[in-house]
Amino acid sequence: MKKRLEILLRSALERLKTAGDLPADQEVPLQIERTRDPAHGDFAANTALLLAKTARCNPRQLAEKIRAALPEDPAVVRTEIAGPGFINFFLDRTAQHRVIAEVHAQGPGFGRSSIGGGRRVQVEFVSANPTGPLHVGHGRGAAYGAVVADLLEAAGFDVHREYYVNDAGRQMDILAASVWLRYLEDCGEVLPFPANGYRGEYVRDIASDLHRTQGERYRASADAVLTGLPPDELQGGDKEEYIDAVVRKAKNILGPERYREVFTAGLDSILDDIRDDLGEFGTHYQEWFSELSLTETGAVERALEKLKASGYVYEKDGAQWFASTRLGDEKDRVLVRENGQTTYFASDVAYHLNKLERGFDRIVNVWGADHHGYIPRVKAAIQALGGDASKLEVLLVQFAVLYRGAERVQMSTRSGEFVTLRQLRNEVGKDAARFFYVMRKSDQHMDFDLKLATSRTNENPVYYVQYAHARVCSVFRQLDEKGWARDLGRGMRHLERLCEPYELTLVASLSRYPEVVEQAALQYAPHHLVHYLRDLAAEFHGYYNSCQFLVEDGDLRDARLNLIDAVRQVIANGLGLLGVSAPETM
């Protein structure tokens, strides 16, 4: 209906241009909003207020001219001028009820649009280091990224979901060394475990599998491992220096081939677990992109050469630096350290060059809020590479904080003292976890209330919405029990019988759904859809508690059944975009 009113307004403006009341080249973005008070109509436009200065005309007078130039439309009963120059539209009730037929005709497709025009969008999300299982903090990024991708797809974009696997660099070496040391313990060697190693039980499990399948292939004596190592933290040393020394010792003792085998055993085991975990969470990808592949294919070196050719690389203190301050960053960034090793940022430059070369129209990165300072340097790199930095949209996600009672649960990957995403799902279920994760704006702090998420009360928002869907299904079961059958066509012919306040409110809410989906998609804001579904559920529950559906009057009964079935369909569609089920019984 908003699009229909836009066409009417544009036609009126063209008539005013032809009449000389508006400049022929005048362009104005039309802003049509739903009114909050039905007494002011169904929609309001501020077009006259936006054009008054250019037209050199009083806003109310211009609004009258626009109103007079509006073409007739059977859906518009009347228009009024309100306040300083708003044009209020009052719609014909029959036109408003048409949405019920649209919902039934389109079914699961209702609310989807082509506004995206098939433009290609890459959404990269989660991308947690494969050094341990996903924890509840990663879960919020997984839910948010997945829903953003699904919303964009519903809005007509061609979406490519991607996980950037950080399978290169120091953290992966620390994981490999940790696995090897636990493997040596299984071989019977006795040695201290590094303060900065990965301590989770999953590391022991990987090491045990390695020992079971490979026997003594990677064994070395404790003396060979410990000889020449600096003191660890407990001995008054530096834990970072110690773990780096352990990594070097592992590489020297094992050699390239055997070290890579241990490295790969750790990586593959954890990555398989992450894939399974996310799959069970309803999160799927078209591509798992390996950071290591960027180095092995020469993509990092090629990206650095491209930066050098653009004049943005210089040498200082034996290292190579990216002059990112020239492009808005707060300080220049190291690309290649003095020891010749490329930095993580260098890989990220290569990864974004790869994204640009794949021809995406928009690049969406979902990052943890602690990466906020990383945005300027990446945008600077894209610009220096000759790309369009405006194509990159970085969406920040605050980690969710889990509480058990009044005690906050610590989540340290190294120590292993963390609550995994899998544990959360087992406790509250996938539906509650996904729904709760996207209830707030992604960059807002979030405390995850376990007790609320598992409660079967109206205070639990996911239960409240799902219960509305189940309640509609129960009405149709009651219809069957009575031996009655709904006549869909008869109900559509008598929609004018739906004139109770709850019915008119529900009809208005149903017509808003496509707008909400578009808004949530274009603003990367799933919480808009969550709020809409909660409001729609509240309106339905109020209707359910105040009105009889299975009345003797067949015309009215079928009209009401068509209405509530449309409500059920829209709730199912919305929950589907959130990755949440729509149960028929609860």
Order of alpha helices (4+ residues) and beta strands (2+ residues): alpha-beta-beta-alpha-alpha-beta-beta-alpha-beta-alpha-beta-alpha-alpha-alpha-alpha-beta-alpha-alpha-beta-beta-beta-alpha-beta-alpha-beta-beta-beta-alpha-alpha-beta-alpha-alpha-alpha-alpha-alpha-alpha
